[in-house]
Amino acid sequence: MVFFWREGQGFWRLLLSVLHLLFWEAGSGQVHYSVSEEAKHGTFVGRIAQDLGLELMELVPRLFRVASKGRGDLLEVNLQNGILFVNSRIDREELCGRSVECSIHLEVIVDRPLQVFHVEVEVKDINDNQPVFPMAVKNLFIYESRPPGSRIPLEGASDADIGANSLLTYTLNSNEYFTLDVKRNYVEIKSLGLVLKKLLDREDTPEHHLLITAVDGGKPELTGTIQLKITVVDVNDNAPEFESTIYKVRLFENAPNGTLVVTVNASDLDEGINKDIVYSFNTDMSADTLSKFHLDPVNGYISVKGNIDFEFTKLYEIRVEATDKGNPPMADHCTVVVEIVDTNDNVPELVVKSLSLPVLEDAPLGTVIALISVSDRDSGANGQVTCTLTHHVPFKLVSTFKNYYSLVLDSALDRESMANYEVVVTARDGGSPSLSTTASVSVEVADVNDNAPAFAQPEYTVLVKENNPPGCHIFTVSARDVDAQENALVSYSLVERRVGERALSSYVSVHAESGKVYALQPLDHEELELLQFQVSARDAGVPPLGSNVTLQVFVLDENDNAPALLLPGPGGGAGALSQLVARSVGAGHVVAKVRAVDADSGYNAWLSYELQPAAGGARSPFRVGLYTGEISTTRALDEADAPRQRLLVLVKDHGEPALTATATVLLSLEDSGQAPKASSRASTGAAGAEAALVDVNVYLIIAICAVPSLLVLTLLLYTALRCSAPPSEGACGPGKPTLVCSSAVGSWSYSQQRRQRVCSGEGPPKADLMAFSPCLPPGPISADREEQTDVKVDLPAKVSNF
């Protein structure tokens, strides 16, 4: 027990500081107290909270607790004042037997953070056990012929206390025949015996009654007594005599039954039956010793017949009597001291407790995972235990105290690489062969949000036909998060920006859970050929992590625009195309030209021209160029031809299905004195037209073959411009009208009112790259014939004059 006294405030503080330092062992954090056994309930032991450096107010929040292996609830701590006190009866002899050192080892554990302290409470012995003899009354038979000086061995008393409390002194009541002899021999064993001072006379005194008193060295002294009843018998004059009064042997524990321990031998100088000797155990032998050994009564062999356990008993003292068969029989005594030698027969005990699981994957190095204690009932090297862990685990064992270890984090954890560790702790003793035991600790790694959702690729290309229905599903994005639980729940959203004058969210939307991308309105290839935007994936962790993916939505052209006629004259007013034609023109003379454009692209904008049959099936003297739209004569005009010719020209694209427009051309035939001149012009125009047709066919082949190459070039050019061009408004707005050239292979165009734009939000808008054949020069028409008449169109499309 730690005692305090008051002699001034300064001395009190100095004494507390010195005691506090003495309580802590270097490097172990161990506090020592002492308490006397049999102390009353509530007896003060020590201010454990103060000595451990803990504040009283934090004992309950930090789950302050005390554990004592195999000691029950002998000691307890008052959490209000931090005082360690006696909770129940402490019996030192019950705890430690006759061991010189007796301590109660306590483990003090607090959480937040996890700490463990080791406290040792020494139990001091008090003189609470009196000397005890094996029996209260002992009967002895002594022959009257026993010579003076003979020694009769007796069993001494035992005291369960230790130290001075167990030091015994013996006294014998006064008498004239016997004196008490006490000898100290091997391993501190006191040999007690009666020594005969003079010859006995059975006829004078047949019985003697003696009282032996044993007094211990405690304060106050305690005593024990035994009464000796000695009967004097008259017989034999020679008693058997052992070769040695003490036999010392060593015996390994767990020796099998029947193992010979020692052979005792006694001899008798008498003859005949008085010389025959019978060996037996002393009647004072304990039941435990009798259950462990067997004595052959004839040969004096002592052998093993029970389980010999070093951990239970380390030393046996066997008293053997040799008695002859005389009448009366005579006997001698010897002592056999059997020292038990320890063998490595106990497997180490391993206990894992105070697990702090699961462990966050970002836990700092040195985090305590569990507390481990080991023990071995063997002694010496057989009881020295070392602990090891399985290899290749991010943990290590740190020794905190003798046979106490902490399992701590040794390297960084990554739940995505390993979510659970089966850590095997092996405790192995130092015996030969060594024994070991294992315990498995399952360490679960808890997830933290350290991984952002990841897409399979940084960019996706999506092809969507124009005029899609509103709300149609066009693509599904998917991101994977390798974290767990809410840290792996991914939600999707658009990265909002402006597309021209409108918000991106007016074009597309993305489902937050499934990642499905929907087109909110019909897309128009003529207005928006490429829509580029980003979708963000974000997890539900704290803080959330996210990543983006780029979607390039190419709007594919559909044949949704019919050809539009371009009429001559300012503003391109509605009507029919009127033209004056001289009757004197020859065959092949170009008299008029129909021009048209198509807002679509590619084959959907490739136009061809056909002349509709005249009413009544009459053969017309005119024809129209299949891809040029030029109206020319098939023969020379004559007087039989009607003066007013009404031609219907069908303009058709190459889409599926094809769309058409019809142009009405009114030709007025007139006679002219300038027929030769007109004829000359017609000849020249016809020759030029034929040459142009040859060139146009070449251009047509080149244009058709160049379309795939130009498409690839367009994509490459778009990518290069996107990476190098400086940012601009990033909108898809209207552009200037595009001039369309028609030729013998048709018209290639898109809207005459706007240019197509590529909308990425990261660079200037880019117009469609299209291929056109060269424009044919107009046929030779005289200046006096350049006046124009009304033109009529059968389509509800805007028409402008040439």
C-alpha positions in Angstrom: 0.0 0.0 0.0 1.2 3.5 -0.7 1.2 5.5 2.5 1.1 9.3 2.7 1.7 11.7 5.6 1.5 15.4 5.9 4.5 17.5 7.2 4.0 20.7 5.3 2.7 21.5 1.9 6.1 21.7 0.2 7.2 18.3 1.6 3.9 16.8 0.5 4.3 17.9 -3.1 7.9 16.7 -3.2 6.9 13.3 -1.8 4.1 12.9 -4.4 6.5 13.7 -7.2 9.0 11.2 -6.0 6.4 8.5 -5.5 4.9 9.2 -8.9 8.3 8.7 -10.6 8.9 5.5 -8.6 5.6 4.1 -9.8 6.6 4.2 -13.4 9.1 1.7 -14.8 11.3 2.9 -17.6 9.7 2.1 -20.9 7.0 -0.1 -19.5 4.5 2.3 -17.9 4.0 0.0 -14.9 2.7 1.3 -11.5 3.4 -0.6 -8.3 1.2 -0.7 -5.2 1.1 -2.9 -2.2 -1.7 -4.1 0.0 -1.9 -6.5 2.9 -3.9 -9.6 2.6 -7.2 -9.9 4.4 -7.6 -6.1 4.1 -11.2 -5.0 4.6 -13.5 -4.0 1.8 -12.9 -0.5 0.7 -9.3 -0.4 1.9 -7.4 2.3 0.1 -4.7 1.0 -2.3 -3.6 3.9 -4.4 -4.7 6.9 -6.5 -4.5 5.0 -9.8 -6.0 7.7 -12.0 -3.6 10.4 -10.7 -0.6 8.0 -10.9 -1.4 7.1 -14.5 -1.7 10.8 -15.5 -5.5 10.6 -16.2 -8.0 13.3 -15.5 -10.9 12.2 -13.3 -13.5 13.8 -15.7 -12.2 11.6 -18.6 -12.5 8.2 -16.8 -16.1 7.6 -17.8 -16.0 9.1 -21.4 -12.8 7.1 -22.2 -14.4 3.8 -20.9 -11.9 3.4 -18.0 -11.8 -0.3 -17.1 -9.6 -2.7 -15.1 -9.0 -6.3 -16.0 -7.2 -8.9 -13.9 -6.4 -12.3 -15.4 -7.8 -15.0 -13.1 -8.1 -12.7 -10.2 -11.8 -11.9 -10.3 -12.9 -8.7 -8.7 -10.4 -8.5 -5.8 -9.7 -4.8 -6.6 -11.9 -2.1 -8.0 -11.6 1.6 -9.0 -13.9 4.3 -7.9 -14.6 6.2 -11.1 -15.6 9.3 -9.2 -12.3 9.9 -7.4 -9.9 7.5 -9.3 -9.0 5.5 -6.1 -8.1 1.8 -6.3 -9.6 0.0 -3.3 -10.0 -3.5 -2.0 -13.3 -5.0 -3.3 -13.3 -8.5 -1.8 -11.2 -10.7 0.5 -7.6 -11.2 -0.6 -6.0 -14.4 0.7 -2.3 -14.4 -0.3 -2.0 -18.1 0.4 -4.9 -18.8 -1.9 -3.5 -16.6 -4.7 0.2 -17.6 -4.6 0.6 -20.5 -2.2 4.1 -20.4 -0.7 5.6 -18.3 -3.4 7.9 -15.6 -2.1 6.6 -13.0 -4.5 2.8 -12.5 -4.8 1.3 -9.8 -7.0 -1.9 -9.1 -8.7 -1.3 -7.8 -12.3 -3.9 -5.4 -13.5 -4.5 -4.1 -17.0 -5.9 -0.6 -17.1 -7.5 0.1 -20.5 -8.9 3.4 -21.8 -10.3 4.3 -25.2 -10.2 7.4 -27.4 -7.3 6.8 -28.0 -6.8 3.2 -27.0 -4.1 3.0 -24.2 -3.1 0.2 -21.9 -1.4 0.5 -18.6 0.0 -2.2 -16.4 -0.4 -2.0 -12.7 1.2 -4.5 -10.2 -0.3 -4.7 -6.7 1.9 -6.6 -4.3 0.0 -8.6 -1.7 1.9 -8.6 1.6 1.7 -11.5 3.9 0.3 -11.1 7.4 0.5 -13.8 10.1 -2.9 -15.1 9.6 -2.1 -18.8 9.5 -1.1 -20.8 12.6 1.3 -23.8 12.4 -0.5 -27.0 11.7 0.7 -30.5 12.5 -0.5 -33.4 10.3 -2.5 -34.8 13.2 -3.5 -33.8 16.7 -2.4 -37.0 18.4 0.3 -39.4 17.3 0.9 -42.8 18.7 4.5 -44.1 18.9 5.8 -47.5 20.0 9.3 -47.6 21.3 11.1 -50.7 22.6 12.4 -50.5 26.0 15.7 -51.8 24.7 16.2 -48.7 22.6 19.5 -47.2 23.5 19.9 -43.6 24.8 20.6 -41.2 22.0 18.2 -43.0 19.6 16.3 -40.5 17.4 12.6 -41.1 16.6 11.7 -38.9 13.5 8.5 -36.9 13.6 6.6 -34.9 11.1 6.9 -31.2 11.7 4.3 -28.6 11.5 3.6 -26.5 8.4 2.7 -22.8 8.2 1.0 -21.4 5.0 2.5 -18.0 5.6 5.9 -17.0 4.2 9.0 -15.3 5.5 9.3 -14.6 9.2 5.6 -15.6 9.6 6.5 -19.2 8.6 9.7 -19.6 10.6 8.8 -22.2 13.3 10.4 -23.0 16.6 9.5 -26.1 18.6 9.3 -26.7 22.3 8.7 -29.9 24.2 7.1 -30.1 27.6 9.5 -31.0 30.4 10.2 -34.7 30.9 13.1 -36.9 31.9 13.2 -39.3 29.1 13.0 -37.3 25.8 14.4 -34.2 24.3 13.4 -32.5 21.1 15.9 -32.4 18.2 15.4 -30.1 15.2 17.8 -30.3 12.2 17.8 -28.2 9.0 18.8 -30.3 6.0 18.3 -30.4 2.2 16.1 -27.7 0.6 15.4 -26.0 3.9 13.5 -29.0 5.2 13.4 -29.2 9.0 13.8 -32.7 10.4 12.0 -33.0 13.7 12.7 -35.9 16.0 12.6 -37.2 19.6 15.9 -38.2 21.2 15.9 -40.7 23.9 17.9 -39.4 26.9 17.9 -42.6 29.0 16.7 -46.1 28.9 13.0 -46.7 29.1 11.5 -49.1 31.6 8.3 -50.5 30.5 7.6 -52.0 33.9 8.1 -48.6 35.5 6.3 -46.4 33.0 4.6 -48.2 30.1 3.3 -44.9 28.5 4.6 -41.4 28.1 2.5 -38.4 27.1 4.3 -35.5 25.5 3.2 -32.2 24.1 5.1 -30.5 21.2 4.3 -26.8 20.5 5.2 -25.0 17.3 5.5 -21.2 17.4 5.8 -19.1 14.2 7.8 -15.9 13.9 4.9 -13.5 13.2 3.6 -10.7 15.2 1.5 -11.7 17.1 2.8 -15.2 17.4 0.6 -18.1 16.5 1.0 -21.6 17.8 0.1 -25.2 17.0 0.5 -28.4 19.1 0.6 -32.1 18.7 0.2 -34.7 21.5 2.5 -37.7 21.5 1.4 -40.9 23.1 4.4 -43.2 23.5 3.9 -46.8 24.3 7.0 -48.7 25.6 7.3 -52.2 24.2 9.7 -54.8 25.1 11.3 -56.6 22.1 14.2 -56.8 19.8 17.6 -55.3 20.4 18.6 -54.5 16.7 16.6 -52.2 14.5 17.0 -52.1 10.7 19.3 -49.4 9.4 19.1 -47.6 6.1 22.2 -47.0 4.0 21.4 -43.3 3.9 19.0 -41.2 5.9 18.2 -39.0 2.9 17.9 -40.0 -0.7 18.0 -37.2 -3.3 16.7 -37.9 -6.8 15.5 -35.9 -9.9 12.5 -37.1 -11.8 11.1 -35.7 -15.1 7.5 -34.7 -15.0 5.0 -36.8 -17.0 7.2 -39.9 -16.3 5.1 -42.9 -17.3 3.6 -45.2 -14.7 6.1 -47.8 -13.5 9.2 -45.6 -13.9 11.7 -46.5 -11.2 12.4 -43.4 -9.0 14.9 -44.8 -6.4 15.6 -48.0 -4.5 15.9 -47.7 -0.7 17.9 -50.3 1.2 18.1 -51.1 4.9 19.9 -54.0 6.7 19.3 -55.7 10.1 22.0 -57.3 12.2 19.6 -59.8 13.7 19.2 -63.3 12.5 16.3 -65.3 11.2 12.9 -63.7 11.1 14.1 -60.7 12.9 16.3 -59.9 9.9 13.5 -59.9 7.4 12.6 -56.3 6.5 9.3 -54.8 5.2 9.3 -51.4 3.6 6.4 -49.0 3.9 5.5 -45.4 3.6 5.2 -43.4 6.8 1.7 -43.1 8.0 2.0 -39.3 8.0 2.4 -39.2 4.2 -0.2 -37.0 2.4 -2.8 -38.5 0.2 -1.4 -36.7 -2.9 2.0 -38.2 -2.4 0.6 -41.7 -1.8 -1.4 -41.3 -5.1 1.8 -40.5 -7.1 4.3 -43.2 -5.9 4.3 -46.9 -5.2 6.8 -48.7 -2.8 7.6 -52.3 -3.2 7.5 -53.7 0.4 10.1 -56.4 -0.2 12.7 -54.8 -2.5 12.3 -51.1 -1.6 11.6 -50.0 -5.1 9.8 -46.6 -5.4 8.1 -46.2 -8.7 5.7 -43.8 -10.4 2.0 -44.7 -10.3 0.3 -41.3 -10.9 0.6 -38.2 -13.1 3.7 -36.2 -12.1 3.1 -32.5 -13.0 5.9 -29.9 -12.4 3.4 -27.1 -12.5 1.4 -28.7 -9.7 4.2 -29.8 -7.4 7.9 -29.2 -7.8 9.2 -31.3 -4.9 8.0 -34.4 -3.1 9.3 -35.5 0.4 8.7 -39.2 0.9 9.3 -40.8 4.3 10.0 -44.6 4.2 10.0 -47.0 7.2 12.0 -50.3 7.2 10.5 -52.6 9.8 11.8 -56.1 10.7 9.6 -59.1 11.5 10.9 -59.5 15.0 8.7 -59.6 18.0 8.3 -56.9 18.8 9.3 -55.4 15.4 11.9 -52.7 15.2 12.0 -50.0 12.5 14.2 -47.3 10.9 13.3 -44.3 8.8 14.7 -42.4 5.8 13.6 -39.5 3.7 13.5 -39.6 -0.1 13.5 -36.1 -1.7 12.2 -36.2 -5.3 12.9 -33.0 -7.3 10.6 -32.8 -10.3 12.3 -31.6 -13.5 10.2 -29.4 -15.9 9.5 -30.6 -19.4 8.0 -28.6 -22.2 4.5 -30.1 -21.9 2.4 -26.9 -21.8 1.4 -25.1 -25.0 1.6 -21.3 -24.7 -1.7 -19.6 -24.0 -2.6 -16.6 -26.3 -5.5 -14.2 -25.6 -6.5 -11.5 -28.1 -8.7 -8.7 -26.7 -9.7 -5.0 -27.0 -10.1 -5.2 -30.8 -10.5 -1.9 -32.5 -12.3 -3.0 -35.7 -12.9 -2.2 -38.5 -9.8 -0.1 -39.4 -10.2 2.8 -41.7 -8.0 2.5 -44.8 -6.5 5.9 -44.1 -5.7 5.1 -40.5 -2.2 6.5 -39.5 0.7 4.2 -39.0 1.0 3.0 -35.4 -2.8 2.7 -34.9 -3.4 0.0 -32.3 -5.6 -2.8 -33.7 -5.7 -5.3 -30.8 -4.0 -6.2 -27.4 -2.5 -9.6 -27.1 -1.3 -11.4 -24.0 0.6 -14.7 -23.8 1.6 -17.0 -21.0 3.1 -20.5 -20.5 2.8 -22.6 -17.4 6.2 -24.1 -17.9 9.3 -22.6 -16.4 12.8 -21.5 -17.6 13.3 -21.6 -21.3 10.2 -23.8 -21.7 8.1 -20.9 -20.4 9.8 -18.1 -22.4 7.3 -17.2 -25.2 7.9 -15.2 -28.4 5.1 -13.9 -30.7 5.3 -13.6 -34.5 2.9 -12.6 -37.2 2.2 -14.0 -40.7 4.4 -12.5 -43.4 3.3 -9.9 -45.9 0.7 -8.2 -43.8 0.7 -4.4 -43.0 0.8 -5.0 -39.3 3.4 -5.7 -36.7 3.6 -6.7 -33.0 5.0 -4.2 -30.5 5.9 -5.5 -27.0 4.4 -3.2 -24.4 5.2 -5.2 -21.3 6.4 -8.7 -20.3 4.3 -11.1 -22.3 2.0 -8.3 -23.5 1.9 -7.1 -27.1 0.0 -4.6 -29.2 -1.0 -5.3 -32.8 -0.4 -2.0 -34.6 -0.6 -0.8 -38.2 2.8 -0.9 -39.9 2.1 0.2 -43.5 -0.6 2.0 -45.4 -3.9 0.2 -46.1 -5.9 0.1 -49.4 -9.3 -1.4 -49.1 -9.6 -1.6 -52.9 -6.5 -3.9 -53.0 -7.3 -5.9 -49.9 -10.6 -5.5 -47.9 -9.9 -8.1 -45.2 -6.8 -9.5 -43.6 -6.6 -12.8 -41.7 -3.7 -12.1 -39.3 -2.4 -15.2 -37.6 -0.5 -14.6 -34.4 1.8 -17.4 -33.4 3.1 -17.8 -29.8 6.1 -20.2 -29.5 8.0 -21.2 -26.4 11.7 -21.8 -26.0 11.5 -25.5 -25.2 13.0 -28.3 -27.2 11.0 -29.3 -29.2 9.2 -26.0 -29.0 5.4 -25.8 -28.7 3.3 -23.2 -30.3 -0.3 -21.9 -30.5 -2.0 -19.6 -32.9 -4.8 -17.2 -32.9 -6.4 -15.6 -36.0 -7.5 -12.0 -36.0 -9.8 -11.0 -38.8 -9.0 -7.3 -39.6 -11.6 -5.7 -41.7 -10.6 -2.5 -43.6 -13.3 0.2 -43.7 -13.7 2.2 -46.9 -13.0 5.9 -47.2 -13.8 7.9 -50.3 -10.4 8.0 -52.0 -11.4 7.0 -55.5 -13.2 9.1 -58.0 -15.7 7.5 -60.5 -13.9 6.6 -63.7 -15.2 6.2 -67.2 -14.0 3.5 -69.5 -12.7 6.2 -72.0 -12.4 9.9 -71.9 -14.6 10.6 -75.0 -17.5 8.9 -76.8 -18.8 9.6 -80.3 -22.6 9.3 -80.7 -24.4 9.2 -84.1 -28.0 10.5 -84.0 -30.4 10.9 -87.0 -32.0 14.3 -87.2 -35.7 14.7 -86.6 -35.5 12.3 -83.7 -38.6 12.2 -81.4 -38.4 14.4 -78.3 -37.1 12.5 -75.2 -35.5 9.6 -77.2 -32.6 7.8 -75.6 -29.4 8.4 -77.6 -26.6 7.0 -75.4 -25.8 5.7 -71.9 -22.7 6.7 -70.0 -21.3 4.5 -67.2 -18.7 5.3 -64.6 -17.3 2.8 -62.1 -16.2 3.7 -58.6 -14.0 1.1 -56.9 -15.0 2.3 -53.4 -17.8 0.7 -51.4 -21.3 1.5 -50.2 -22.2 5.2 -50.4 -18.7 6.0 -51.6 -19.4 3.9 -54.8 -22.9 5.4 -55.5 -22.5 7.3 -58.7 -24.8 10.0 -60.0 -24.7 11.7 -63.3 -25.3 15.3 -64.4 -24.7 17.6 -67.4 -21.8 20.1 -67.3 -24.0 23.1 -68.2 -22.9 25.6 -70.8 -24.4 27.8 -73.6 -25.1 26.5 -77.1 -25.6 29.6 -79.1 -28.3 31.5 -77.4 -29.7 28.5 -75.6 -28.7 26.4 -72.6 -27.3 22.9 -73.2 -30.0 21.5 -71.0 -32.6 22.5 -73.5 -31.1 20.1 -76.0 -30.1 17.0 -73.9 -30.6 15.6 -70.4 -29.0 12.8 -68.4 -30.7 10.5 -65.9 -28.9 10.9 -62.6 -28.9 7.2 -61.7 -28.8 5.2 -64.9 -26.6 7.6 -66.9 -29.0 7.5 -69.9 -28.7 10.5 -72.2 -31.9 11.8 -73.8 -32.5 14.3 -76.6 -35.1 16.7 -75.4 -36.1 18.0 -78.8 -35.8 17.0 -82.4 -32.3 17.8 -83.7 -31.8 19.4 -87.1 -28.7 18.5 -89.1 -29.1 21.8 -91.1 -28.9 23.8 -87.9 -26.6 21.7 -85.7 -24.3 19.1 -87.1 -22.2 18.4 -84.0 -23.1 18.9 -80.4 -20.3 18.4 -78.0 -20.8 18.4 -74.2 -19.6 16.9 -71.0 -21.3 14.6 -68.4 -20.1 14.6 -64.9 -20.1 11.5 -62.6 -20.0 12.2 -58.9 -20.0 9.7 -56.0 -21.9 10.1 -52.7 -18.8 10.2 -50.4 -17.8 12.9 -48.1 -16.3 14.9 -49.6 -17.7 13.8 -53.0 -15.3 13.0 -55.9 -16.1 13.2 -59.6 -14.8 13.1 -63.1 -16.1 14.1 -66.6 -16.5 12.4 -69.9 -16.9 14.2 -73.3 -19.8 13.2 -75.7 -19.6 14.2 -79.4 -23.1 13.9 -80.8 -23.0 13.9 -84.6 -26.5 14.7 -86.1 -26.9 12.6 -89.3 -28.7 14.1 -92.3 -32.1 12.9 -93.3 -33.8 13.8 -96.6 -36.2 16.3 -95.1 -35.8 19.3 -97.4 -37.3 19.4 -100.9 -35.4 21.1 -103.7 -36.0 24.9 -103.7 -36.1 26.8 -107.0 -33.9 29.9 -107.5 -35.8 32.3 -109.7 -34.2 35.2 -111.6 -34.9 38.8 -110.7 -34.6 40.8 -107.6 -36.1 39.1 -104.6 -36.8 36.0 -106.5 -40.6 36.6 -106.6 -43.0 33.8 -107.3 -44.2 32.9 -110.8 -43.0 31.1 -113.9 -39.8 31.6 -115.9 -40.6 33.4 -119.2 -38.2 33.6 -122.1 -38.3 34.8 -125.7 -36.9 32.3 -128.2 -36.2 33.1 -131.9 -37.6 30.6 -134.3 -34.4 30.7 -136.2 -32.3 28.9 -133.4 -30.9 25.6 -134.4 -30.7 22.3 -132.6 -28.9 22.3 -129.2 -29.4 25.9 -128.5 -29.8 26.7 -124.8 -32.9 28.8 -124.4 -33.3 28.9 -120.6 -31.9 27.4 -117.4 -33.7 26.3 -114.2 -31.7 26.7 -111.0 -32.5 25.0 -107.7 -30.9 24.2 -104.3 -31.5 21.6 -101.6 -30.9 22.5 -97.9 -29.8 18.9 -97.2 -26.3 17.6 -97.8 -24.6 14.7 -99.6 -26.8 12.6 -101.8 -29.9 14.2 -100.3 -28.8 17.5 -102.0 -27.7 16.0 -105.3 -30.4 17.3 -107.8 -31.5 16.1 -111.2 -33.9 17.7 -113.8 -36.5 16.0 -115.9 -38.9 17.5 -118.5 -42.5 16.4 -118.0 -44.3 15.2 -121.1 -46.5 17.8 -122.8 -50.3 17.5 -122.6 -51.8 15.3 -125.3 -48.6 13.4 -125.8 -47.1 15.9 -128.3 -43.4 15.7 -128.8 -41.7 18.8 -127.5 -38.8 20.4 -129.4 -37.0 21.1 -126.1 -35.1 19.1 -123.6 -33.6 19.8 -120.2 -30.0 18.8 -119.0 -30.2 16.0 -116.5 -27.9 17.7 -113.9 -27.5 21.2 -115.3 -31.2 22.3 -115.6 -30.4 23.9 -119.0 -33.3 23.9 -121.5 -32.1 23.5 -125.1 -33.7 22.7 -128.4 -33.7 19.2 -129.8 -34.1 20.4 -133.4 -34.6 23.5 -135.4 -37.8 25.3 -134.7 -40.3 25.8 -137.6 -43.6 27.4 -138.2 -45.5 24.4 -137.1 -44.3 24.8 -133.5 -46.8 26.6 -131.3 -45.8 30.2 -130.6 -46.1 29.7 -126.9 -44.5 26.7 -125.3 -45.3 25.7 -121.7 -42.6 23.4 -120.2 -42.9 21.6 -116.8 -39.4 20.8 -115.3 -39.3 18.3 -112.4 -36.4 18.9 -110.0 -35.6 15.8 -107.9 -33.0 15.0 -105.2 -31.4 11.6 -104.6 -32.6 11.1 -101.1 -34.7 8.1 -99.9 -37.5 8.8 -100.5 -36.7 11.4 -103.2 -38.3 14.9 -102.8 -39.3 17.0 -105.9 -40.2 20.4 -107.0 -41.7 21.5 -110.3 -40.8 24.6 -112.3 -42.9 26.1 -115.1 -41.1 27.6 -118.0 -43.0 29.7 -120.6 -41.2 30.1 -123.9 -42.4 32.6 -126.5 -41.4 31.9 -130.1 -41.0 34.9 -132.4 -39.8 35.5 -135.9 -36.7 37.7 -136.3 -34.7 39.1 -139.1 -31.6 38.2 -137.2 -32.1 34.5 -137.7 -28.5 34.0 -139.1 -27.1 35.7 -136.0 -29.2 33.8 -133.7 -28.4 30.6 -135.5 -24.7 31.4 -135.2 -25.2 31.9 -131.5 -27.1 28.7 -131.2 -24.3 26.8 -132.9 -21.8 28.3 -130.6 -23.9 27.6 -127.6 -24.5 24.0 -128.6 -20.8 23.3 -129.1 -20.1 24.9 -125.7 -22.8 22.8 -124.1 -21.4 19.6 -125.5 -17.9 20.4 -124.3 -19.3 21.4 -120.9 -21.2 18.1 -120.6 -18.0 16.2 -121.2 -16.3 18.2 -118.4 -19.2 17.8 -116.1 -19.1 14.0 -116.3 -15.5 14.1 -115.3 -16.3 16.5 -112.4 -19.1 14.2 -111.3 -16.9 11.2 -111.0 -14.3 13.2 -109.1 -16.9 14.6 -106.7 -18.4 11.3 -105.9 -15.0 9.7 -105.2 -13.9 12.7 -103.1 -16.9 12.6 -100.8 -15.5 9.8 -98.4 -12.0 11.4 -98.4 -13.5 14.9 -97.7 -15.5 13.4 -94.8 -12.3 12.1 -93.2 -10.6 15.4 -93.9 -13.5 17.3 -92.3 -13.1 15.3 -89.0 -9.3 15.8 -88.9 -9.7 19.5 -89.7 -12.3 19.8 -87.0 -10.1 18.1 -84.4 -7.1 20.3 -85.3 -9.1 23.5 -85.2 -10.7 22.5 -81.9 -7.2 22.0 -80.3 -5.6 25.1 -81.8 -8.3 27.7 -82.4 -8.7 30.4 -79.6 -12.0 30.2 -77.7 -14.9 32.2 -79.2 -18.6 32.4 -78.5 -18.9 28.7 -79.1 -22.4 29.0 -80.4 -24.2 27.6 -83.4 -25.7 30.7 -85.0 -26.8 31.7 -88.5 -24.1 32.4 -91.1 -24.0 34.0 -94.5 -25.8 32.4 -97.4 -23.6 30.0 -99.4 -23.3 30.4 -103.2 -24.3 27.3 -105.0 -22.9 26.4 -108.4 -24.8 24.1 -110.6 -23.2 22.0 -113.3 -24.0 19.1 -115.6 -23.7 16.7 -112.6 -26.2 18.5 -110.5 -26.3 20.9 -107.6 -24.5 20.1 -104.3 -25.5 22.4 -101.5 -27.1 22.9 -98.2 -29.3 25.7 -96.9 -29.0 28.9 -98.9 -30.1 30.8 -95.8 -27.5 29.5 -93.3 -24.3 27.7 -92.9 -24.1 24.5 -90.8 -22.1 24.8 -87.6 -20.2 22.4 -85.4 -21.0 23.3 -81.8 -18.4 22.2 -79.3 -18.3 25.3 -77.1 -14.5 25.2 -77.4 -13.8 27.1 -80.6 -15.3 29.1 -83.5 -18.2 27.6 -85.5 -17.1 25.7 -88.6 -19.0 25.5 -91.8 -19.7 22.2 -93.6 -17.0 21.2 -96.1 -18.8 20.4 -99.4 -17.6 19.6 -102.9 -19.1 21.4 -106.0 -18.5 21.0 -109.7 -17.6 24.0 -111.6 -20.3 26.3 -112.9 -21.0 26.1 -116.6 -21.1 29.5 -118.4 -24.5 30.6 -119.6 -25.4 30.0 -123.2 -25.0 32.7 -125.8 -28.0 34.9 -125.5 -28.2 38.3 -127.3 -28.4 41.4 -125.3 -31.6 42.3 -126.9 -33.0 39.0 -125.6 -32.0 39.4 -122.0 -35.2 40.8 -120.8 -37.2 38.4 -118.7 -40.8 37.4 -118.3 -42.7 36.0 -115.4 -41.7 32.7 -113.8 -44.2 30.3 -112.0 -43.1 27.8 -109.3 -45.2 25.0 -107.9 -43.5 24.7 -104.5 -44.1 26.7 -101.3 -40.4 27.5 -101.1 -38.5 30.8 -101.1 -37.3 31.6 -104.6 -34.8 34.3 -105.6 -33.7 35.5 -109.1 -30.4 34.8 -110.7 
